[in-house]
C-alpha cells in the first residue's frame, strides 16, 4: 500500500470536492422543498395532481439514479425543444442537481407524509378551536411534531444522496470520481487501490459530518421540546 501516493493525489481530489458539496447541498435543500410541496398535494388529495405525484414518487424510487441522470441530461433538452425551449447547452452540474433533486424529493416525500400523518387528528381540531389560522396551526402545532419524526429519515436520505454523487461522473461532471478516472487512465490502471481508498475515506468523512449534523439537529429539537414543555 503506497500511502505516500495517497497523500500526493489528495490535493487533486480536494480541488474538486467543492463541486460534490455544492451538488449535495443544492439537491438536499431543493429536494426537501419539493418533498413538502408533493406531500401537501397528496395529503389534501388534490384531484389529478395527487395521482401525478404518486406516479412521480413511484418512478423516482423505482428507476436507478444513474438512469435518471441520463434521462435528465439527454432527454430533458429534447422534451423542452418540443415546446420551443432550447436547453441543449445545459451543464452537467445543473442536470445533476435537477436529477438528484427529483430523486431526493421523491424519497423524502415518503418520509414527510407518514410523519405528518403521525400527528393526532385531535391536535388539528384543537388548533382550529383555539382560533389558529391554517398557517399558525402548521408552524406552531404541526411542524414542531413532524420534525423529530422526520429527522432520522431525512438523515438517511442525505447519506443516500452523498452515495449517489459517486455516479455523477457518468454524465461528465468532474467531481471526485471524475478525477479518480483521470488518475487511473493516466497511470494506466496502477495504484487503483490507493485511489479508491482515498475516495472512500473522503466519502466516509462527508457521511460522518452529515450524521453528526443530523444528531445535532435531533438534540436541538429535543431540547426545544423540553423547553416548550417547561413553559407550558
Buried (B, 14 or more C-beta within 10 A) or exposed (E): EEEEBBEEBEEBBEEBBEBBBBBBEBBBEBBBEBBBEBBBBBEEEEEEEBEEBBEBBEBBEEEEBBEBBBBBBEEBBEEBEEEEEEEEEBEBBBBBBBBBBBBBBBBBBBBBBEBBEEBEEEEBEEBEEEEBEEEEBBEEBBEBBBBBBBBEBBBBBBBEBBEBBBBBBBBEBBBBBBBBEEBBEEBEEEBEEBBEBBBEEBBEEBBEEBBEEBEEBBEEBEEEBEEEEEEE
